[in-house]
């Protein structure tokens, strides 16, 4: 009896672990880097609901994205915002942080996911925003040494 309960528990957890992560992405129709970021997410196992918007500023205000953290597109996962070119690995970190309401890569740093152009790679940070609207560095991506 105990063994069959353990087997059911393990099978249930494996099925849950294999469920795809779904993220809603809001973007402007003319943005090429936004679709490149969506491809990055899909390549990393995310299911993306793509929403083409007429007024991204209104979307950002509705989702609580501070202007200082703004970029071109805004995702939503588990009720949290994902602003800009946040790597898939950092979205997974965000999901595990109950103290955060969102994460952002402000601006559009070259070399971040969706912003890969040639050999150039800018340093950038992934910033988490807590419930008190305070910034926290989730990840630091330095420019490569040449």
C-alpha positions in Angstrom: 0.0 0.0 0.0 2.8 2.5 1.0 4.7 1.7 -2.2 1.7 2.4 -4.4 1.0 5.7 -2.7 4.7 6.6 -3.2 4.4 5.7 -6.8 1.3 7.8 -7.3 3.0 10.8 -5.5 6.1 10.5 -7.8 4.0 10.2 -11.0 1.9 13.2 -10.0 5.0 15.3 -9.3 6.6 14.2 -12.6 3.5 15.2 -14.5 3.4 18.5 -12.8 7.1 19.2 -13.5 6.6 18.5 -17.2 3.8 21.0 -17.6 4.9 23.9 -19.8 5.2 27.3 -18.2 2.8 29.8 -19.7 3.6 33.5 -20.0 1.6 36.3 -21.5 3.7 38.7 -23.5 2.4 42.2 -24.4 4.2 44.0 -27.2 3.9 46.5 -30.0 3.2 45.0 -33.5 6.3 46.6 -35.0 8.9 45.4 -32.5 11.4 42.8 -33.8 13.3 42.3 -30.6 10.1 41.4 -28.8 9.5 38.5 -31.2 13.1 37.4 -30.8 12.6 37.4 -26.9 9.5 35.3 -27.4 11.6 32.8 -29.4 14.1 32.7 -26.6 11.3 31.8 -24.1 9.9 29.2 -26.4 13.4 27.7 -26.9 13.5 27.4 -23.1 10.3 25.5 -22.7 7.8 28.4 -22.2 4.4 28.5 -23.9 3.8 32.1 -24.9 0.5 33.9 -25.3 1.4 36.8 -27.6 -0.7 39.9 -27.2 -0.2 42.7 -29.7 -1.1 46.0 -28.0 -1.9 49.5 -29.2 -0.8 51.3 -26.0 2.1 49.7 -24.2 2.4 52.6 -21.7 -1.1 51.8 -20.5 -0.3 48.1 -20.2 2.8 48.9 -18.1 0.8 51.2 -15.8 -1.9 48.6 -15.4 0.7 45.9 -14.5 2.6 48.2 -12.1 5.9 48.5 -14.0 7.8 51.6 -12.8 9.1 53.9 -15.5 12.7 53.4 -14.2 12.5 49.7 -15.1 10.8 50.1 -18.5 11.7 48.4 -21.7 9.9 47.5 -24.9 7.7 44.5 -24.0 6.0 43.2 -20.8 5.3 39.7 -19.8 3.1 38.3 -17.0 3.6 35.0 -15.3 2.0 33.9 -12.0 0.6 37.4 -11.7 4.1 39.0 -11.7 5.4 41.3 -14.4 8.5 40.4 -16.5 9.7 43.6 -18.2 12.1 43.7 -21.1 14.8 41.2 -22.1 14.8 39.0 -18.9 16.5 35.7 -19.5 14.4 32.6 -19.1 16.5 31.4 -16.1 15.7 34.6 -14.2 12.0 34.2 -14.9 12.3 30.8 -13.1 14.0 32.6 -10.2 11.2 35.2 -10.1 8.6 32.5 -9.8 10.2 31.2 -6.6 10.4 34.6 -4.9 7.2 35.4 -3.1 8.7 38.7 -2.0 8.8 40.0 -5.5 6.1 41.5 -7.7 8.2 41.5 -10.9 11.5 41.5 -12.6 13.0 43.7 -15.3 16.0 44.3 -17.6 15.6 48.1 -18.0 16.3 49.5 -21.5 17.5 47.2 -24.2 21.0 46.0 -23.5 22.8 44.4 -26.5 23.5 40.8 -25.9 20.5 40.1 -23.7 18.0 37.5 -24.9 16.3 38.9 -28.1 19.0 41.7 -28.4 21.8 39.6 -29.9 23.5 41.6 -32.6 26.9 40.6 -33.7 29.7 40.1 -31.2 28.8 43.0 -28.9 27.5 42.2 -25.4 26.7 44.9 -22.9 26.7 44.4 -19.1 23.2 44.4 -17.6 21.4 43.4 -14.5 18.0 41.7 -13.8 16.2 43.8 -11.2 13.5 42.4 -9.0 10.9 44.7 -7.5 9.6 43.8 -4.0 6.2 44.6 -2.5 7.6 47.8 -1.0 8.6 48.9 -4.5 12.3 48.5 -3.7 14.8 47.2 -6.3 16.9 44.0 -5.7 19.5 42.7 -8.1 18.5 39.1 -9.1 21.3 38.5 -11.6 24.4 40.4 -12.9 25.5 39.8 -16.5 28.9 41.4 -17.0 30.3 42.3 -20.4 32.8 39.7 -21.5 36.5 40.6 -21.2 38.2 41.2 -24.5 
